[in-house]
Amino acid sequence: MRITFLLSSLWLSGGVLLVVDYANRLSERGHRVTLVTPGGTVDAAVQAKLAPTVTLIEGKLRLAQGARPWMLPLYVLDLVRAAPPSDVIVATHTPTTVPALLLRLLRKARYCAWLYMDYEEMFRQRALERWLLHHMPRHVDLIMPISQPLAAEVQRVTSVPVVVTGSGLARANAFRESSHLAHDDSTWRLLYVGDNRPRKGLREFLAAAALVYPQLPNLALVIVSKEPCTITSAVPHQVHIYPSDAALVALYRSCDAFVSCSWGEGLGYPPLEAMACGTPVILTDSTGVRDYARHEANCLLVPPRAPQAIANAILRLAHEPALAARLAAQGKATVAHYDWDAVIDRVEAALTSLVSSSR
């Protein structure tokens, strides 16, 4: 099959890494896979993860920060011009549904699928994208959510076929066979992986840490961000900007617990990565994580935007080593279910069925 994925960018994010894995693994199975992204949006480190057999095409119009709304149709048309003829065009981030449907209308693509990763919280302040998220599911030919909770959400607004294709573990090679590594000092290290967008919960993480610190004076924070951020906290902390996969694995392995404070997620990869490394996990009930999060079985699950609840969970793990060990063991078992071969089997079956059907 000729399969083309439309992206809003090839900048580092969990969703982009997922598309890269889908593309690489479909290409390994003999499909002609192309990624199309706006001009000026390619991160060289992410591009290096693409298999040589995957074609990357950048649009000619460079995507500017803070682009005016009247320019958006120009970016849409630029992606339409750049995309090659395809059996299936796959929208990824919600705004790419517009050029994907245009490509089907113009017969440059036979079918339009949507790799469904987005959620309402992502577009709290963005009315256009929120409208697209609610209305576009009715117009594509196939929806492929990456988690069961997302499938339940989208099935409420469409009768289009929905096939949960799911995800393997992002950066699977880096995390495979990784195990927890005890550190040799007396600090109790708490890890956060994300960025400073409000919905990623960094503010709540710092607020929870401030509540914990008087009761856990050996607390030390390890904060990983994909972009520079300013941290103001009385709690001892270190900040790592865009570490390599190997460095990130080392951080997961050497911390005593991992906390995700996100307000919303399509799936949530950092908690799974922490589980893969044998690190006990605390995470907020942010929709997509319900695909794997089981309170007091493989994690501690707390409400979003609730620093006191997060702080209480941190203190439980710090003071109950048996609980931390049990959650870590069950977390490792959970990750085994996120197998890439099974994911790509489902993707291939769904796309083959779509292409072989008659409209």
C-alpha positions in Angstrom: 0.0 0.0 0.0 1.0 3.6 -0.5 0.4 5.2 2.9 1.0 8.9 3.6 0.9 10.4 7.1 0.1 14.1 7.4 1.7 15.8 10.4 1.5 19.3 11.9 5.2 19.1 12.6 8.1 16.7 13.1 9.1 18.3 16.4 9.6 16.1 19.4 6.4 14.9 21.1 4.9 11.6 22.1 2.5 11.7 19.2 5.2 12.4 16.6 7.4 9.6 18.0 4.3 7.3 17.6 3.9 8.3 14.0 7.6 7.6 13.4 7.2 4.2 14.8 4.1 3.4 12.8 5.9 4.6 9.6 9.1 2.7 10.2 7.3 -0.6 11.0 4.8 -0.3 8.1 7.8 0.4 5.8 9.6 -2.7 7.2 6.6 -4.8 6.0 7.0 -3.5 2.5 4.6 -0.6 2.3 5.5 2.7 0.6 5.3 5.1 3.5 5.6 8.9 3.3 5.5 11.6 6.0 4.4 15.1 5.0 5.0 18.0 7.3 4.9 21.8 7.0 8.2 23.5 6.0 10.6 24.4 8.8 9.1 21.9 11.3 11.6 19.1 11.1 13.7 18.3 14.2 16.9 16.7 13.0 17.0 14.3 16.1 13.5 13.1 15.3 14.3 12.8 11.6 17.3 10.6 12.5 14.8 8.1 13.9 13.1 7.5 10.5 14.0 4.4 8.6 15.8 5.1 5.3 12.9 3.5 3.5 10.5 6.2 4.8 10.1 9.3 2.6 9.9 12.6 4.3 8.5 15.6 2.4 8.4 19.2 3.8 6.0 21.7 2.4 7.4 24.7 0.6 5.7 27.2 2.9 7.6 27.6 6.2 5.3 27.4 9.2 5.9 30.6 11.2 5.3 30.9 15.0 2.2 32.8 15.6 0.9 32.5 12.0 -2.1 34.7 11.3 -5.5 32.8 11.0 -5.9 34.0 7.4 -2.7 32.1 6.5 -4.0 28.7 7.7 -5.7 27.9 4.3 -2.3 28.5 2.7 -0.6 25.9 4.9 -3.4 23.5 4.2 -3.0 23.9 0.4 0.7 23.6 0.8 0.4 20.2 2.4 -2.1 19.1 -0.3 0.4 20.1 -3.0 3.2 18.3 -1.2 1.5 15.0 -0.6 2.0 12.2 -3.1 -0.8 10.0 -4.6 -1.7 7.5 -2.0 -4.0 4.6 -1.3 -4.6 5.9 2.2 -3.9 9.4 3.6 -3.6 9.3 7.4 -4.4 12.4 9.4 -2.6 12.6 12.7 -2.9 15.8 14.7 -6.5 17.1 14.4 -5.8 20.1 12.1 -4.4 17.7 9.5 -7.9 16.2 8.9 -8.6 19.2 6.7 -5.9 18.6 4.1 -6.4 14.8 4.4 -10.1 15.2 3.4 -9.1 17.6 0.6 -6.7 15.0 -0.8 -9.5 12.4 -0.9 -11.8 14.9 -2.5 -9.2 15.7 -5.2 -8.6 11.9 -5.7 -4.9 12.1 -4.7 -5.9 9.6 -2.0 -8.4 6.8 -2.3 -9.2 6.7 1.4 -8.8 9.0 4.5 -8.0 7.5 7.9 -7.3 9.3 11.2 -4.7 8.1 13.7 -6.7 9.4 16.6 -4.5 10.7 19.4 -6.0 14.1 20.5 -8.4 14.9 23.3 -10.5 17.9 24.4 -8.1 19.2 27.0 -5.5 19.8 24.3 -7.7 22.4 22.7 -9.1 24.2 25.8 -8.1 27.6 24.4 -8.3 26.8 20.7 -11.9 26.9 19.4 -11.1 25.9 15.8 -9.2 22.7 16.7 -11.9 21.9 19.3 -14.6 22.2 16.6 -12.6 20.0 14.2 -12.1 17.4 17.0 -15.9 17.2 17.5 -17.0 17.3 13.8 -14.4 15.7 11.6 -14.8 12.1 12.9 -18.0 12.0 10.8 -16.2 12.6 7.5 -13.2 10.2 7.4 -13.3 6.6 6.3 -11.6 5.0 9.3 -10.6 6.1 12.8 -7.7 4.4 14.5 -7.5 5.5 18.2 -4.4 4.8 20.2 -6.3 3.8 23.4 -9.6 2.4 24.5 -10.6 5.6 26.3 -10.1 7.6 23.1 -12.2 5.1 21.2 -15.0 5.5 23.6 -14.9 9.2 23.2 -14.9 9.3 19.4 -17.6 6.6 19.1 -20.1 9.0 20.7 -19.9 11.4 17.8 -19.5 9.2 14.7 -20.7 6.0 13.0 -17.5 5.7 11.0 -15.6 2.4 11.7 -13.4 2.7 14.7 -10.5 0.2 15.2 -8.3 0.6 18.2 -4.8 0.0 16.8 -3.1 1.2 19.9 0.6 1.8 20.5 3.7 0.0 21.4 6.1 1.5 23.9 7.5 4.7 22.5 11.3 4.6 22.1 11.0 0.8 22.6 14.6 0.0 21.8 15.9 2.4 24.5 13.6 1.0 27.2 13.7 -2.7 26.3 15.4 -4.8 29.0 15.8 -1.8 31.3 15.6 -2.3 35.0 15.6 0.0 38.1 19.0 1.1 39.3 19.4 2.1 43.0 21.4 5.3 43.6 24.2 5.5 46.2 23.1 8.6 48.2 20.4 9.4 50.7 18.2 11.5 48.5 14.7 10.4 47.5 14.5 11.3 43.9 11.2 12.2 42.3 11.0 12.4 38.5 8.8 14.6 36.2 8.9 14.3 32.4 7.1 16.8 30.3 7.2 20.5 29.5 5.9 23.8 30.9 2.6 23.9 29.1 -0.1 24.2 31.8 -1.9 21.0 30.8 1.3 19.0 31.4 0.9 19.8 35.2 4.4 21.0 36.0 3.0 23.7 38.3 1.0 21.1 40.2 4.1 18.9 40.4 6.1 21.7 42.0 3.2 22.6 44.4 2.9 18.9 45.5 6.7 18.7 46.0 6.5 21.9 48.2 3.9 20.2 50.4 5.9 17.0 50.7 9.3 18.6 51.4 8.8 19.5 55.1 7.9 15.9 55.8 10.5 14.4 53.4 13.6 16.6 53.8 15.8 14.3 51.6 13.5 14.9 48.6 15.2 15.9 45.4 13.4 16.7 42.1 14.6 15.6 38.7 12.8 17.5 36.0 13.0 16.6 32.3 11.7 19.0 29.7 11.9 19.0 25.9 12.4 22.8 25.9 14.0 25.3 28.3 12.0 26.1 31.4 12.5 28.2 34.5 11.9 26.3 37.8 11.2 28.2 41.0 11.2 25.8 44.0 12.7 25.6 47.4 13.0 21.9 46.9 16.4 20.8 45.6 16.1 20.1 41.9 18.0 19.5 38.7 16.7 20.2 35.2 17.5 18.2 32.1 16.6 19.7 28.7 15.9 17.3 25.8 18.2 14.4 27.0 19.2 11.6 24.7 17.2 8.4 24.9 20.1 6.8 26.8 20.3 9.6 29.3 16.5 9.6 29.8 16.6 5.8 30.5 19.3 6.4 33.1 17.1 9.1 34.8 14.1 6.8 34.9 16.2 4.0 36.3 17.8 6.0 39.0 14.8 7.8 40.5 12.7 6.5 43.4 9.3 7.4 41.8 7.8 9.0 38.8 5.0 11.5 38.8 2.8 12.5 35.8 0.5 15.4 36.6 -1.1 15.9 33.2 -4.6 17.2 32.8 -5.3 15.1 29.8 -3.6 12.5 27.6 -4.4 10.4 24.6 -2.4 7.5 26.1 0.5 8.9 28.2 4.0 7.5 27.3 6.2 8.7 30.1 4.3 6.7 32.8 4.7 3.6 30.6 8.4 4.4 30.1 8.9 4.7 33.8 7.1 1.3 34.3 9.4 -0.3 31.8 12.4 0.9 33.8 10.9 -0.6 37.1 10.1 2.8 38.6 6.9 3.1 40.7 4.4 5.5 39.1 2.0 8.1 40.4 -0.3 9.6 37.7 -3.3 11.8 37.3 -6.6 10.4 35.9 -6.1 12.0 32.5 -8.4 10.0 30.3 -6.0 8.1 28.0 -4.0 6.6 30.9 -7.1 4.5 31.8 -5.9 2.2 29.0 -3.4 0.8 31.4 -3.5 2.6 34.8 -5.0 0.5 37.7 -5.0 2.2 41.0 -3.0 0.4 43.7 -2.3 -2.4 41.2 0.3 -0.9 38.9 0.2 2.8 40.0 -1.3 5.3 42.3 -4.0 7.2 40.4 -5.0 10.7 41.7 -7.3 13.5 40.4 -5.7 16.0 38.0 -5.0 19.5 39.2 -5.0 18.4 42.9 -1.5 19.0 44.4 -2.5 17.8 47.9 -3.7 14.4 46.4 -0.4 14.1 44.5 1.6 15.0 47.7 -0.3 12.3 49.7 0.6 9.7 47.0 4.2 10.7 47.0 4.4 10.3 50.8 2.8 6.9 50.5 5.5 5.6 48.1 8.2 7.2 50.2 7.0 5.6 53.4 5.7 2.3 52.1 8.6 0.5 50.3 6.6 -2.7 49.9 3.9 -0.8 48.0 6.5 0.9 45.8 8.0 -2.5 45.0 4.7 -4.1 44.2 3.6 -1.2 41.9 7.0 -1.4 40.1 6.7 -5.1 39.5 3.1 -4.8 38.2 4.2 -1.9 36.0 6.8 -4.0 34.3 4.2 -6.6 33.6 1.8 -3.9 32.2 4.3 -2.7 29.6 4.6 -6.2 28.1 1.1 -5.7 26.6 2.3 -2.7 24.5 3.8 -4.8 21.8 4.7 -3.3 18.4 4.1 -6.4 16.3 0.6 -6.7 17.6 0.0 -3.0 16.9 1.2 -3.1 13.3 -0.8 -6.3 12.7 -3.9 -4.4 13.7 -2.9 -1.3 11.6 -2.2 -3.5 8.5 -5.5 -5.4 8.9 -7.5 -2.2 9.3 -5.9 -0.4 6.3 -6.1 -3.5 4.1 -9.8 -4.0 4.8 -10.3 -0.3 4.0 -8.5 -0.4 0.7 -10.1 -3.6 -0.4 -13.6 -2.3 0.4 -15.8 -0.5 -2.1 -17.1 3.0 -1.2 
